[in-house]
Amino acid sequence: MRKIAIVLLTVLSGLAAQSQPAKSFVGTVAGFKPETAEVEIKPDNAAPVMAKFSAGTIAQKIAPGEKDLKKAEPIQVTDVAIGDRVLLTLEAGSSNVRRIVVMSATDIAKRNEADRLDWQKRGITGIVAKKSGNDITLKMKTPAGDVEAVVTVAGGTSFRRYAPDSVKFAEAQTSKLAEVGVGDQLRARGQKSDDGLKVAADDVVFGTFQTKAGAITAVNTESKEIIVKELGTGKTLTVKLTADSQLKKMPNMAGMMMGSGGRAGAPAPMPGAAQAGTPPMPGRGAGGFDLSQMLERMPAAKLEDLQAGETIVVSSTKGARNDQLTAITLLGNADMLIRMASMMSGGGSRGGGGMGAAGMGGGGGGMGGMQGGMGDLGGLGMPGILP
């Protein structure tokens, strides 16, 4: 009787294992253990999982963006690399990999770069001024002053919107024309007119952004948070940084002038302005200001580079709390930019026009203006939508 019970238990255990559905999930390759043929996968929104390759593991590769798994091509498990995105299917009741479908991190990076360049070439960015039927009018700042551009949408136009506290362009959520509001920053891509002021949009991405400025009172490198005293209001703000936040730091303009032969006490040149013997930045006339292009040319900074007392400017989406920001772009050592923006907004512009919002006409993201008790500092643009 005991032997029968053992046999029956064994059979039932086998049937139970067979009845368990195969477990599949999407994640990112985080590491390997070659000696045990194991791979570490970090699933989206879950704890890391260790899985084991076997002789029967099916390994395939698919192009970024492709949704038809029938188009996956066979590869070797040794072709899988850290950072790759994968669809992993485990054998029922075990940690053995039945199938792994790979989307190469290298291919994803190439796709993203090509997409970014296409947004620059066929895109337009501005602040929504009004909507009328299928037309969205954008206000854009240029060295010659404000101009308006019209984005025309159709039934096939794709709409995506930045979620509150979101940083990543890729995480923008499906939306619709009705959700676009006056004051939103909007970026459209499609068939663009020769003058760049009309676009028949294939894709639209938009969001409600804010730009804040203040002096750093504390930096916490462990939690990746910065405590800031907001300029104009004195309110305390907490700025959170993520792996996707863009962090840059302005050079010391006075030091640059001294190093380039400028006399002591002479005013530093406006960032982005053409100087003697130097051509203006692409997409701008001489003296034009393009913060987006200027930021692109700056090397990335580190959180450790920021110090208490330093003035920063930060752009973010509007989140659930007014005193907390998740930085999309953070610019350190920003005193000069704030002074220039204050001068421009106060009518102190010289020689034709305020400073252009970042990326207007050049494809970069641009913020509508600075808020937070500083008055209208709309001449200063901070990148918000960054493909």
C-alpha positions as CSV (number, residue, x, y, z in Angstrom):
1,M,0.0,0.0,0.0
2,R,2.8,2.4,0.9
3,K,4.5,1.7,-2.5
4,I,1.2,2.4,-4.3
5,A,0.9,5.7,-2.4
6,I,4.4,6.7,-3.3
7,V,3.9,5.9,-7.0
8,L,0.6,7.7,-7.0
9,L,2.2,10.8,-5.3
10,T,4.9,10.8,-7.9
11,V,2.4,10.6,-10.8
12,L,0.3,13.4,-9.3
13,S,3.3,15.6,-8.8
14,G,4.3,15.1,-12.4
15,L,0.8,15.9,-13.6
16,A,0.7,19.0,-11.4
17,A,4.0,20.2,-12.9
18,Q,2.7,19.6,-16.4
19,S,-0.5,21.4,-15.7
20,Q,1.3,24.5,-14.5
21,P,1.4,27.2,-17.2
22,A,4.8,28.3,-18.4
23,K,5.9,31.5,-16.8
24,S,6.8,34.4,-19.1
25,F,7.9,37.9,-18.4
26,V,9.7,40.9,-19.9
27,G,12.8,42.3,-18.4
28,T,16.4,43.4,-18.8
29,V,19.5,41.2,-18.6
30,A,21.4,42.2,-15.4
31,G,24.2,39.7,-15.2
32,F,25.5,36.2,-15.9
33,K,27.0,33.2,-14.0
34,P,28.9,31.3,-16.7
35,E,30.0,28.5,-14.4
36,T,26.3,27.5,-13.9
37,A,24.9,28.7,-17.2
38,E,22.6,31.1,-15.4
39,V,21.4,34.5,-16.4
40,E,20.0,37.2,-14.1
41,I,16.9,39.0,-15.4
42,K,15.4,42.2,-13.8
43,P,11.7,42.0,-14.7
44,D,9.8,45.3,-15.1
45,N,8.5,46.2,-11.6
46,A,9.7,43.0,-9.9
47,A,12.7,41.6,-8.1
48,P,15.6,40.0,-10.1
49,V,15.2,36.4,-11.2
50,M,17.9,33.8,-11.8
51,A,17.2,31.5,-14.7
52,K,19.2,28.7,-16.2
53,F,20.0,27.9,-19.8
54,S,19.9,24.3,-21.0
55,A,20.6,22.4,-24.2
56,G,17.0,22.7,-25.1
57,T,16.7,26.5,-24.6
58,I,15.4,28.3,-27.7
59,A,17.2,31.7,-28.2
60,Q,15.9,34.2,-30.7
61,K,16.5,37.8,-31.6
62,I,13.9,40.4,-32.8
63,A,14.3,43.9,-34.1
64,P,13.4,46.9,-31.7
65,G,9.7,47.8,-32.2
66,E,8.8,44.5,-33.9
67,K,5.7,42.9,-32.4
68,D,5.4,39.8,-34.5
69,L,7.4,37.0,-32.8
70,K,7.2,35.0,-36.0
71,K,9.8,37.3,-37.3
72,A,12.3,36.4,-34.6
73,E,15.6,35.0,-35.8
74,P,17.6,32.2,-34.1
75,I,20.7,33.1,-32.2
76,Q,23.1,31.5,-29.6
77,V,22.6,32.0,-25.9
78,T,26.1,33.4,-25.9
79,D,24.9,36.3,-28.0
80,V,22.8,37.6,-25.1
81,A,24.4,40.7,-23.5
82,I,23.9,42.7,-20.3
83,G,21.4,45.5,-20.9
84,D,19.4,43.5,-23.6
85,R,15.7,43.6,-23.3
86,V,14.2,40.1,-23.2
87,L,11.0,38.1,-23.2
88,L,11.8,35.1,-21.0
89,T,9.7,31.9,-20.8
90,L,10.5,29.4,-18.1
91,E,9.8,25.7,-18.2
92,A,6.7,24.8,-16.1
93,G,7.6,24.5,-12.4
94,S,11.3,25.3,-12.8
95,S,13.8,28.0,-13.4
96,N,15.1,26.5,-16.7
97,V,14.7,28.8,-19.7
98,R,12.5,27.3,-22.3
99,R,12.7,30.4,-24.6
100,I,14.4,33.7,-24.6
101,V,13.6,36.4,-27.2
102,V,16.2,39.2,-27.2
103,M,16.0,42.8,-28.3
104,S,19.6,43.9,-28.4
105,A,20.5,47.0,-26.3
106,T,22.9,48.0,-29.1
107,D,20.1,47.9,-31.6
108,I,17.7,49.8,-29.3
109,A,20.3,52.5,-28.9
110,K,20.7,52.8,-32.7
111,R,17.0,52.9,-33.2
112,N,16.6,55.6,-30.5
113,E,19.3,57.7,-32.0
114,A,17.8,57.5,-35.5
115,D,14.4,58.4,-34.0
116,R,15.9,61.4,-32.2
117,L,17.5,62.7,-35.4
118,D,14.2,62.2,-37.2
119,W,12.4,64.3,-34.6
120,Q,14.9,67.0,-35.1
121,K,14.6,66.9,-38.9
122,R,10.9,66.6,-39.2
123,G,9.8,68.0,-35.9
124,I,8.6,71.3,-34.4
125,T,8.3,72.3,-30.7
126,G,6.5,75.0,-28.9
127,I,3.9,76.1,-26.3
128,V,0.3,75.5,-27.2
129,A,-1.4,78.9,-27.7
130,K,-4.8,77.8,-29.0
131,K,-6.7,74.9,-30.6
132,S,-9.2,75.2,-33.5
133,G,-10.6,72.0,-35.0
134,N,-7.7,69.9,-36.2
135,D,-5.2,72.8,-35.9
136,I,-3.0,73.4,-32.9
137,T,-1.2,76.8,-32.8
138,L,2.1,76.9,-31.1
139,K,4.0,79.9,-29.8
140,M,7.8,79.7,-30.3
141,K,10.5,82.2,-29.3
142,T,13.2,83.1,-31.8
143,P,16.0,85.7,-31.8
144,A,13.6,87.9,-33.9
145,G,10.8,87.6,-31.3
146,D,7.7,85.4,-30.9
147,V,6.4,83.5,-33.9
148,E,3.5,81.1,-34.3
149,A,3.4,77.7,-36.0
150,V,0.5,75.5,-36.8
151,V,0.3,71.7,-36.3
152,T,-2.4,70.0,-38.2
153,V,-3.5,66.6,-37.0
154,A,-5.6,63.9,-38.7
155,G,-7.3,60.6,-37.8
156,G,-4.0,58.8,-38.1
157,T,-2.0,61.1,-35.9
158,S,-0.5,59.4,-32.9
159,F,-0.9,61.3,-29.5
160,R,1.2,60.6,-26.4
161,R,1.4,62.5,-23.2
162,Y,4.0,62.8,-20.4
163,A,2.5,61.4,-17.2
164,P,3.0,63.3,-13.9
165,D,6.5,62.8,-12.4
166,S,7.6,61.1,-15.6
167,V,11.0,61.7,-17.1
168,K,11.3,59.4,-20.0
169,F,10.1,60.2,-23.5
170,A,9.5,56.5,-24.1
171,E,7.1,56.3,-21.2
172,A,4.7,58.9,-22.6
173,Q,1.2,57.4,-22.5
174,T,-1.4,57.1,-25.3
175,S,-3.5,60.2,-25.4
176,K,-5.8,62.2,-27.7
177,L,-6.3,65.7,-29.2
178,A,-8.9,66.6,-26.6
179,E,-6.3,66.3,-23.8
180,V,-4.0,68.9,-25.3
181,G,-4.4,72.1,-23.4
182,V,-3.3,75.7,-23.8
183,G,0.1,76.2,-22.1
184,D,1.2,72.6,-22.7
185,Q,4.6,72.0,-24.3
186,L,4.0,70.1,-27.5
187,R,6.3,68.4,-30.0
188,A,5.0,67.3,-33.4
189,R,6.7,65.3,-36.2
190,G,5.5,65.0,-39.8
191,Q,5.6,66.7,-43.1
192,K,7.0,70.1,-42.4
193,S,6.7,73.2,-44.6
194,D,9.9,74.9,-46.0
195,D,9.6,77.7,-43.5
196,G,9.2,75.3,-40.6
197,L,6.0,76.9,-39.4
198,K,3.5,74.3,-40.6
199,V,3.5,70.6,-39.8
200,A,1.1,67.9,-41.0
201,A,1.6,65.7,-37.9
202,D,2.2,62.0,-37.9
203,D,3.2,62.0,-34.2
204,V,2.4,64.4,-31.3
205,V,4.0,64.2,-27.8
206,F,3.0,66.8,-25.2
207,G,3.0,67.5,-21.5
208,T,2.4,70.0,-18.7
209,F,5.9,71.1,-17.6
210,Q,7.3,73.5,-15.1
211,T,10.7,75.2,-14.7
212,K,12.0,76.2,-11.2
213,A,15.1,78.0,-10.1
214,G,16.7,78.1,-6.7
215,A,19.8,77.9,-4.5
216,I,21.0,74.5,-3.3
217,T,20.8,74.1,0.5
218,A,21.7,70.4,0.7
219,V,22.8,67.5,-1.6
220,N,22.1,63.9,-0.7
221,T,24.1,61.7,-3.1
222,E,22.7,58.4,-1.6
223,S,19.0,59.3,-2.2
224,K,19.9,61.3,-5.3
225,E,17.9,64.3,-3.9
226,I,18.7,68.0,-3.8
227,I,17.1,70.4,-1.4
228,V,16.6,73.9,-3.0
229,K,15.4,77.2,-1.7
230,E,13.3,78.5,-4.5
231,L,14.2,82.0,-5.9
232,G,11.5,84.6,-5.4
233,T,9.4,82.6,-3.0
234,G,11.9,81.1,-0.5
235,K,9.9,77.9,-0.5
236,T,11.8,74.6,0.1
237,L,11.8,72.2,-2.9
238,T,13.0,68.7,-3.1
239,V,14.5,67.8,-6.5
240,K,14.8,64.1,-7.3
241,L,17.2,62.8,-9.9
242,T,16.8,59.5,-11.8
243,A,19.0,57.6,-14.2
244,D,17.2,59.4,-17.0
245,S,17.6,62.9,-15.7
246,Q,19.9,65.1,-17.8
247,L,22.4,66.9,-15.5
248,K,24.6,69.7,-16.9
249,K,26.6,72.5,-15.3
250,M,27.3,75.9,-16.8
251,P,31.0,76.8,-17.0
252,N,32.4,79.8,-15.1
253,M,31.9,82.5,-17.7
254,A,34.2,85.0,-16.0
255,G,36.9,82.4,-16.0
256,M,36.3,81.6,-19.6
257,M,36.7,85.3,-20.5
258,M,39.9,85.6,-18.6
259,G,41.2,82.4,-20.2
260,S,40.4,83.7,-23.7
261,G,42.1,87.0,-23.2
262,G,39.1,89.1,-22.1
263,R,39.9,91.9,-19.7
264,A,39.1,91.5,-16.1
265,G,35.6,92.9,-15.2
266,A,34.4,92.7,-18.8
267,P,30.9,91.2,-19.2
268,A,30.9,87.5,-20.2
269,P,29.4,86.8,-23.7
270,M,25.9,85.5,-23.8
271,P,25.9,81.7,-24.1
272,G,25.2,80.6,-27.6
273,A,26.0,84.1,-29.0
274,A,28.4,84.3,-31.9
275,Q,31.8,85.8,-31.0
276,A,34.5,87.3,-33.1
277,G,35.8,84.7,-35.5
278,T,33.2,82.1,-34.4
279,P,30.2,81.1,-36.5
280,P,26.8,81.2,-34.8
281,M,25.2,78.1,-33.5
282,P,23.4,76.0,-36.1
283,G,19.8,77.1,-36.6
284,R,20.3,80.6,-35.2
285,G,21.3,83.9,-36.6
286,A,24.3,85.7,-35.1
287,G,23.7,86.4,-31.4
288,G,20.8,83.9,-31.3
289,F,20.4,81.9,-28.1
290,D,19.6,78.2,-28.1
291,L,19.8,76.6,-24.7
292,S,18.9,73.2,-26.0
293,Q,21.9,73.2,-28.4
294,M,24.1,74.7,-25.7
295,L,23.2,71.9,-23.3
296,E,23.9,69.3,-25.9
297,R,27.4,70.6,-26.3
298,M,28.1,70.5,-22.5
299,P,29.6,67.4,-21.0
300,A,27.4,65.6,-18.6
301,A,27.8,66.6,-14.9
302,K,27.5,64.4,-11.8
303,L,25.4,65.0,-8.7
304,E,28.7,65.2,-6.7
305,D,29.6,68.3,-8.8
306,L,26.8,70.3,-7.3
307,Q,27.4,72.3,-4.1
308,A,25.4,74.0,-1.4
309,G,24.9,77.7,-2.3
310,E,24.9,77.0,-6.1
311,T,22.0,78.2,-8.2
312,I,20.3,75.7,-10.4
313,V,17.4,75.6,-12.9
314,V,15.4,72.5,-13.3
315,S,12.6,71.4,-15.6
316,S,10.0,68.7,-14.7
317,T,6.5,67.6,-15.3
318,K,3.9,68.8,-12.8
319,G,3.7,66.0,-10.2
320,A,1.3,65.2,-7.4
321,R,3.2,67.6,-5.0
322,N,4.2,71.2,-5.6
323,D,7.2,70.9,-3.4
324,Q,8.7,67.9,-5.1
325,L,10.1,67.7,-8.6
326,T,11.6,64.8,-10.6
327,A,14.2,66.5,-12.8
328,I,14.1,66.1,-16.6
329,T,16.9,68.6,-17.1
330,L,18.9,70.2,-14.3
331,L,21.4,73.0,-15.0
332,G,23.9,74.0,-12.3
333,N,25.9,77.2,-11.9
334,A,22.9,79.0,-13.6
335,D,23.2,82.5,-12.1
336,M,24.1,84.2,-15.4
337,L,21.2,82.6,-17.3
338,I,18.7,83.7,-14.7
339,R,20.0,87.2,-14.8
340,M,19.8,87.3,-18.6
341,A,16.3,85.8,-18.5
342,S,15.2,88.4,-16.0
343,M,16.5,91.2,-18.1
344,M,14.8,89.9,-21.2
345,S,11.4,89.4,-19.5
346,G,11.7,92.9,-18.1
347,G,12.0,94.5,-21.5
348,G,15.8,94.7,-21.3
349,S,16.3,92.9,-24.6
350,R,18.8,94.6,-26.9
351,G,19.0,94.5,-30.6
352,G,15.9,92.6,-31.6
353,G,14.3,89.8,-29.8
354,G,14.3,87.8,-26.7
355,M,16.1,84.6,-26.2
356,G,14.6,81.6,-28.0
357,A,13.1,78.8,-26.1
358,A,15.3,75.8,-26.3
359,G,15.1,73.8,-29.4
360,M,12.6,76.0,-31.3
361,G,13.1,75.4,-34.9
362,G,16.1,73.3,-34.2
363,G,14.2,70.3,-32.9
364,G,15.1,70.4,-29.2
365,G,12.5,70.5,-26.4
366,G,11.6,73.9,-25.0
367,M,9.9,75.0,-21.9
368,G,7.4,77.8,-21.9
369,G,8.9,79.8,-19.1
370,M,10.0,80.0,-15.6
371,Q,7.6,80.2,-12.7
372,G,7.9,80.4,-9.0
373,G,7.7,84.0,-8.0
374,M,10.5,85.2,-10.4
375,G,8.2,87.0,-12.7
376,D,8.0,86.2,-16.4
377,L,11.2,84.6,-17.3
378,G,9.9,83.1,-20.4
379,G,13.0,84.0,-22.3
380,L,14.8,81.1,-20.7
381,G,13.9,77.7,-22.1
382,M,14.7,74.4,-20.5
383,P,14.4,71.1,-22.4
384,G,11.3,69.2,-21.4
385,I,10.5,66.7,-24.1
386,L,13.7,64.9,-24.9
387,P,13.5,62.1,-27.5
